[in-house]
Amino acid sequence: PATLQWSQRVELSPRVSGIVREVGVNAGDRVQKGRSLLTLDAAPYQARVAESRAAVARFTEETAEARRDLARTQELYDRTVISTSELDQARLRQARAKAQLDGAQARLARERQDLTDSALRAPFDAVVVARLAEPGQHVAVGLQPQPLLILAKAGEMVARFRVSADRIGSLKAGQAVSVLVGQQEFPAILKYLGLEPVADKSGSAYEVEAVFAAKELMRAGMAATVKLP
């Protein structure tokens, strides 16, 4: 006897805080990898990107001017018109301008990433197991991630069952088995063999998982039977 479980079940939560603007999926929907599932209000992040972009433009001009000033100062120094201290000051101004530009570019990259992270996208072809968010909901990123969507791998299920200690030794990961769900039989592969015993009504046993392809939508918790060789 076995129980069906989701394959590759993941809980999705945004990396940034904000207000949920749109949820584009419902439980039971199948989605392709990369599809937008949920978006936060992006206006604050768009504003920060614009601000950082303006700072990069400003510091780019200042760095170019400092570079030109250093070149002029170097020329005057080579002609022994100015002192070494003036050349050092020009070099310092150029280095400071370059450091400010590097910092602004790093902030712009971070703000762009925050803007990208304000939308949740499917990490793989999946089925939506649960929708835990609605438009207008506030999402605060803290130490405890707040799951907004739960996904599982589309077209694949796991049959979880237990075998006795004297049987576990005869099984191997990758071994072919069959899974019966109702009147349907599916070819399956043993994916996981437990290493620690768990309490069972017949004594100690080991958990085993068999993975199989399922084109039709199934539900976790359904009863199944695994036929072992």
Buried (B, 14 or more C-beta within 10 A) or exposed (E): EBEBBBBBBBBBBBEBBBEBBEBBBEEEBBBEEEBEBBBBBBEBBEEBBEEBBEBBEEBBEBBEEBBEBBEEBBEBBEEEEBEEEEBEBBBEBBEEBBEBBEEBBEBBEEBBBBBEBBBBBBBBBBBBBBBBBEEEBEBEBEEEEBEBBBBBBBBBBBBBBBBEEEEBEEBEEEBEBBBBBEEEEBEBBBBEBBEEBEEBEEEEBBBBBBBBEBEEEBEBEBEBBBEBE
